[in-house]
Amino acid sequence: MLIYGHDFSDSSTSMASAAAALAARLELPLLLVHVHEAHPTLDQEAEARITARAREALESLAAELDRRWPGCRARAVQLRGRPAFELAAVAARERAELLIVASGAHAGPLWRIGTTSERVAVEAECPVLVLRAAEPFEAWARDGRPLRLVLGISDDASCAGAVRWTSRLRAAARCDVTAAQVYSTPEAADRYGLALQRPWTEPDPELERLVARDITRRVGSLEGQGKLDIHPALGLGRASDHVLDLAERSAADLVVVGTHRARGLSRLASVSGGVLHHGRSSVLLVPASRERQETPPELRRVLAAVDLSPVSDLAASHGLALARLAGGELHLLHVVESEEPSPSQAIALAARMRALVSEMSGVPVRTEVVSAREPAGAITAAAERLDADVVCLVSHTRGGLERLALGSVAERVVRTCRRPVLVVHPARA
């Protein structure tokens, strides 16, 4: 079900047609909801007349939308209370798949959540579509004109729901999508464990290649109809400003971004809040999904960190077993904490790593030697740079005071790595 919050303003009335067009295209019923706020200065009789007229107008609009957009199955309901709260509540009761409201761009600072659309975005647990133009959605649903989308990609799981909704729109009708991620050069270099080769204000080809690779991985095949453009965007300042700039330059009809599951203002504190508050395009805000992953993950690339201690072969052997079972490849990593090794030393270290794995294993094996002061940071950076599906390493820490006082490489990797981590504990003597 789609729910459209209608307040009888001119913009809300004109946008109702876009909501009906979406409902018809997505083959979902449309529920028109008007929330009547009580006026303490009016007597009961006047309040009743206003309520009756609003109900009549709402039902008339539902009938008109049904005629214009066959298949939207519009019906109307009127509620009393605070609009944002009641709209979020009815969306939860009806298990709505999408809550739609009309709005313009907002003036004032972001921290002032003052409009109904922003309050709905804060309160609702389902995806929220804020409409700012009806014609693109009507032309998309009726005439097959492609809907131009900017899909905001993040480096965490909060964008997964946005990707799924974009695929759903593309399954209904053609959508040309620009999948964009705003990145900072210093942060990206640190994440991938690469040294900056040029000023941090300039794009770095290697970093852009890695960011583009990760965008591609997050959007997957993006099923449905339409073009797909992968766009790494170097950003200085607020990421939302760069998303909005891209939306303006590409004449986007809709910006789709994910939000975190946090309630309240923290939910709109970053990119999604800035896009909603300052943007002129329609915005679809999709909360991070709680759905379970439908398919098991593929272990295409296994990273095993080995320190060449007597027990480091455990990380290599467990990594090899995972790679063999999944038909993937094994990447062996050794971190040198002292100065960068000479070419001959690096070759010798690589040979020692390869000796940990049988040549008859049938698994492709690669080796890498890096120099870093913090082994844990080097391991997590390598996992990102190599796009590892799982990281294997051995824990040397026995726990207790040693862990509290010094910590361990394994503990820090588990705490900071974005990839799944398998920690192998050696058998106690």
JODAFEN-V602418 format. One record per residue. N is the residue number from 1. SS is DSSP state (helix for helix, strand for strand, loop for the rest). OMEGA is omega in whole degrees, 0 to 359 (NA if undefined). NEAR is the number of other C-alpha atoms within 10 Angstrom. Layout:
N & SS & OMEGA & NEAR
N & SS & OMEGA & NEAR
This chain:
1 & loop & 171 & 19
2 & strand & 177 & 25
3 & strand & 177 & 30
4 & strand & 177 & 28
5 & strand & 186 & 26
6 & loop & 181 & 23
7 & loop & 177 & 19
8 & loop & 172 & 14
9 & loop & 180 & 10
10 & helix & 181 & 9
11 & helix & 180 & 18
12 & helix & 179 & 19
13 & helix & 181 & 14
14 & helix & 181 & 16
15 & helix & 181 & 26
16 & helix & 179 & 24
17 & helix & 178 & 22
18 & helix & 178 & 27
19 & helix & 179 & 29
20 & helix & 178 & 32
21 & helix & 177 & 26
22 & helix & 181 & 24
23 & helix & 180 & 25
24 & helix & 181 & 22
25 & helix & 181 & 21
26 & helix & 179 & 19
27 & loop & 178 & 15
28 & loop & 177 & 20
29 & loop & 181 & 19
30 & strand & 176 & 27
31 & strand & 175 & 25
32 & strand & 183 & 23
33 & strand & 171 & 23
34 & strand & 179 & 22
35 & strand & 182 & 21
36 & strand & 176 & 19
37 & loop & 181 & 13
38 & loop & 177 & 13
39 & loop & 184 & 10
40 & loop & 182 & 8
41 & loop & 182 & 8
42 & loop & 176 & 10
43 & loop & 185 & 9
44 & helix & 182 & 12
45 & helix & 179 & 9
46 & helix & 178 & 12
47 & helix & 180 & 16
48 & helix & 179 & 12
49 & helix & 179 & 11
50 & helix & 181 & 13
51 & helix & 181 & 19
52 & helix & 179 & 13
53 & helix & 179 & 11
54 & helix & 180 & 18
55 & helix & 179 & 19
56 & helix & 180 & 13
57 & helix & 180 & 14
58 & helix & 179 & 22
59 & helix & 177 & 18
60 & helix & 178 & 14
61 & helix & 179 & 19
62 & helix & 179 & 23
63 & helix & 179 & 16
64 & helix & 179 & 13
65 & helix & 177 & 23
66 & helix & 179 & 19
67 & helix & 183 & 13
68 & helix & 184 & 12
69 & loop & 179 & 23
70 & loop & 180 & 14
71 & loop & 180 & 19
72 & loop & 175 & 26
73 & loop & 185 & 20
74 & loop & 169 & 26
75 & strand & 189 & 19
76 & strand & 175 & 21
77 & strand & 180 & 13
78 & strand & 181 & 16
79 & strand & 176 & 16
80 & strand & 177 & 12
81 & loop & 178 & 12
82 & loop & 189 & 13
83 & helix & 184 & 22
84 & helix & 182 & 21
85 & helix & 183 & 17
86 & helix & 177 & 21
87 & helix & 178 & 27
88 & helix & 182 & 23
89 & helix & 180 & 15
90 & helix & 176 & 16
91 & helix & 178 & 24
92 & helix & 181 & 15
93 & helix & 183 & 9
94 & loop & 184 & 12
95 & loop & 182 & 14
96 & loop & 177 & 20
97 & loop & 181 & 15
98 & strand & 176 & 22
99 & strand & 187 & 28
100 & strand & 173 & 25
101 & strand & 178 & 26
102 & strand & 181 & 27
103 & loop & 170 & 22
104 & loop & 172 & 19
105 & loop & 187 & 13
106 & loop & 175 & 18
107 & loop & 176 & 10
108 & loop & 183 & 10
109 & loop & 183 & 11
110 & loop & 186 & 19
111 & loop & 177 & 13
112 & loop & 180 & 12
113 & loop & 190 & 18
114 & loop & 184 & 13
115 & loop & 180 & 13
116 & helix & 182 & 19
117 & helix & 179 & 25
118 & helix & 179 & 23
119 & helix & 176 & 17
120 & helix & 179 & 23
121 & helix & 178 & 33
122 & helix & 187 & 23
123 & helix & 191 & 19
124 & loop & 176 & 23
125 & loop & 178 & 23
126 & loop & 175 & 20
127 & loop & 181 & 23
128 & strand & 176 & 25
129 & strand & 177 & 26
130 & strand & 184 & 25
131 & strand & 177 & 26
132 & loop & 175 & 23
133 & loop & 183 & 20
134 & loop & 190 & 20
135 & helix & 180 & 14
136 & helix & 181 & 18
137 & helix & 177 & 25
138 & helix & 180 & 22
139 & helix & 178 & 15
140 & helix & 184 & 21
141 & helix & 187 & 24
142 & helix & 190 & 15
143 & helix & 181 & 10
144 & loop & 177 & 13
145 & loop & 183 & 15
146 & loop & 173 & 21
147 & strand & 182 & 22
148 & strand & 185 & 22
149 & strand & 163 & 24
150 & strand & 180 & 28
151 & strand & 180 & 27
152 & strand & 181 & 23
153 & loop & 177 & 26
154 & loop & 180 & 19
155 & loop & 173 & 14
156 & loop & 187 & 10
157 & helix & 184 & 15
158 & helix & 181 & 19
159 & helix & 185 & 25
160 & helix & 178 & 21
161 & helix & 178 & 22
162 & helix & 178 & 27
163 & helix & 180 & 23
164 & helix & 180 & 16
165 & helix & 177 & 18
166 & helix & 177 & 24
167 & helix & 180 & 19
168 & helix & 177 & 16
169 & helix & 179 & 18
170 & helix & 177 & 21
171 & helix & 181 & 17
172 & helix & 180 & 17
173 & loop & 187 & 20
174 & loop & 175 & 19
175 & strand & 175 & 24
176 & strand & 192 & 17
177 & strand & 167 & 26
178 & strand & 178 & 21
179 & strand & 189 & 22
180 & strand & 171 & 23
181 & strand & 177 & 23
182 & strand & 181 & 23
183 & strand & 174 & 21
184 & loop & 182 & 18
185 & helix & 180 & 22
186 & helix & 181 & 15
187 & helix & 179 & 11
188 & helix & 178 & 21
189 & helix & 178 & 19
190 & helix & 181 & 15
191 & helix & 183 & 18
192 & helix & 178 & 22
193 & loop & 181 & 20
194 & loop & 176 & 16
195 & loop & 178 & 9
196 & loop & 182 & 15
197 & loop & 182 & 12
198 & loop & 180 & 10
199 & loop & 186 & 10
200 & loop & 177 & 15
201 & loop & 181 & 12
202 & loop & 177 & 11
203 & loop & 176 & 18
204 & loop & 185 & 17
205 & helix & 181 & 10
206 & helix & 177 & 13
207 & helix & 180 & 23
208 & helix & 178 & 18
209 & helix & 181 & 12
210 & helix & 178 & 18
211 & helix & 178 & 24
212 & helix & 178 & 19
213 & helix & 182 & 15
214 & helix & 174 & 21
215 & helix & 180 & 21
216 & helix & 179 & 19
217 & helix & 183 & 11
218 & helix & 180 & 19
219 & helix & 181 & 21
220 & loop & 180 & 10
221 & loop & 183 & 10
222 & loop & 187 & 20
223 & loop & 177 & 15
224 & loop & 187 & 16
225 & loop & 174 & 17
226 & loop & 179 & 16
227 & loop & 175 & 14
228 & strand & 179 & 16
229 & strand & 178 & 13
230 & strand & 189 & 18
231 & strand & 169 & 21
232 & strand & 184 & 22
233 & strand & 175 & 19
234 & strand & 185 & 20
235 & loop & 173 & 19
236 & loop & 182 & 14
237 & loop & 185 & 8
238 & loop & 180 & 12
239 & helix & 182 & 21
240 & helix & 179 & 22
241 & helix & 181 & 18
242 & helix & 175 & 21
243 & helix & 180 & 26
244 & helix & 178 & 22
245 & helix & 178 & 13
246 & helix & 178 & 18
247 & helix & 179 & 23
248 & helix & 184 & 15
249 & helix & 181 & 9
250 & loop & 181 & 13
251 & loop & 183 & 13
252 & loop & 174 & 21
253 & loop & 187 & 23
254 & strand & 172 & 25
255 & strand & 181 & 30
256 & strand & 180 & 25
257 & strand & 176 & 30
258 & strand & 174 & 26
259 & strand & 177 & 27
260 & loop & 183 & 19
261 & loop & 180 & 15
262 & loop & 176 & 13
263 & loop & 175 & 13
264 & loop & 188 & 13
265 & helix & 182 & 18
266 & helix & 180 & 14
267 & helix & 182 & 19
268 & helix & 188 & 24
269 & loop & 188 & 14
270 & loop & 187 & 16
271 & helix & 184 & 23
272 & helix & 179 & 25
273 & helix & 179 & 24
274 & helix & 179 & 20
275 & helix & 180 & 28
276 & helix & 188 & 29
277 & helix & 189 & 25
278 & helix & 187 & 18
279 & loop & 176 & 22
280 & loop & 175 & 22
281 & loop & 171 & 24
282 & strand & 185 & 25
283 & strand & 173 & 24
284 & strand & 180 & 27
285 & strand & 185 & 29
286 & strand & 179 & 28
287 & strand & 175 & 24
288 & loop & 187 & 22
289 & loop & 172 & 19
290 & loop & 181 & 8
291 & loop & 177 & 7
292 & loop & 179 & 6
293 & loop & 186 & 8
294 & loop & 183 & 6
295 & loop & 178 & 6
296 & loop & 181 & 6
297 & loop & 176 & 10
298 & loop & 177 & 12
299 & loop & 182 & 18
300 & loop & 186 & 17
301 & strand & 180 & 24
302 & strand & 178 & 29
303 & strand & 176 & 29
304 & strand & 178 & 31
305 & strand & 183 & 29
306 & loop & 179 & 21
307 & loop & 178 & 18
308 & loop & 171 & 14
309 & loop & 182 & 9
310 & loop & 183 & 7
311 & loop & 185 & 17
312 & loop & 178 & 21
313 & helix & 178 & 21
314 & helix & 177 & 20
315 & helix & 180 & 27
316 & helix & 183 & 27
317 & helix & 177 & 16
318 & helix & 176 & 19
319 & helix & 178 & 26
320 & helix & 180 & 29
321 & helix & 179 & 16
322 & helix & 181 & 20
323 & helix & 181 & 25
324 & helix & 181 & 19
325 & helix & 185 & 10
326 & helix & 184 & 15
327 & loop & 181 & 16
328 & loop & 179 & 19
329 & strand & 181 & 22
330 & strand & 177 & 26
331 & strand & 179 & 24
332 & strand & 183 & 25
333 & strand & 173 & 24
334 & strand & 181 & 22
335 & strand & 176 & 21
336 & strand & 184 & 19
337 & loop & 179 & 14
338 & loop & 179 & 9
339 & loop & 180 & 10
340 & loop & 183 & 14
341 & loop & 175 & 16
342 & loop & 178 & 9
343 & helix & 181 & 9
344 & helix & 177 & 9
345 & helix & 179 & 12
346 & helix & 178 & 17
347 & helix & 180 & 15
348 & helix & 179 & 13
349 & helix & 178 & 19
350 & helix & 179 & 18
351 & helix & 178 & 12
352 & helix & 178 & 12
353 & helix & 181 & 24
354 & helix & 179 & 16
355 & loop & 179 & 11
356 & loop & 186 & 18
357 & loop & 179 & 18
358 & loop & 177 & 12
359 & loop & 182 & 11
360 & loop & 185 & 6
361 & loop & 182 & 11
362 & loop & 181 & 12
363 & loop & 175 & 18
364 & loop & 183 & 15
365 & strand & 175 & 19
366 & strand & 179 & 14
367 & strand & 178 & 17
368 & strand & 175 & 16
369 & strand & 179 & 17
370 & strand & 177 & 18
371 & strand & 181 & 15
372 & loop & 177 & 16
373 & loop & 182 & 12
374 & loop & 181 & 12
375 & helix & 182 & 22
376 & helix & 178 & 22
377 & helix & 179 & 20
378 & helix & 180 & 26
379 & helix & 180 & 27
380 & helix & 178 & 24
381 & helix & 178 & 21
382 & helix & 178 & 23
383 & helix & 178 & 28
384 & helix & 183 & 20
385 & helix & 183 & 20
386 & helix & 183 & 15
387 & loop & 182 & 19
388 & loop & 178 & 22
389 & loop & 176 & 19
390 & strand & 179 & 23
391 & strand & 177 & 26
392 & strand & 174 & 25
393 & strand & 182 & 27
394 & strand & 175 & 24
395 & strand & 177 & 19
396 & loop & 186 & 15
397 & loop & 179 & 16
398 & loop & 178 & 12
399 & loop & 177 & 12
400 & loop & 185 & 9
401 & helix & 181 & 9
402 & helix & 180 & 11
403 & helix & 181 & 12
404 & helix & 184 & 9
405 & helix & 188 & 9
406 & helix & 188 & 9
407 & loop & 178 & 14
408 & loop & 177 & 19
409 & helix & 181 & 19
410 & helix & 181 & 22
411 & helix & 181 & 14
412 & helix & 177 & 14
413 & helix & 178 & 22
414 & helix & 184 & 18
415 & helix & 189 & 11
416 & helix & 185 & 11
417 & loop & 178 & 18
418 & loop & 182 & 18
419 & loop & 174 & 16
420 & strand & 183 & 14
421 & strand & 173 & 19
422 & strand & 179 & 18
423 & strand & 181 & 18
424 & strand & 179 & 17
425 & strand & 178 & 15
426 & loop & 177 & 15
427 & loop & 179 & 6
428 & loop & 179 & 5
429 & loop & NA & 3
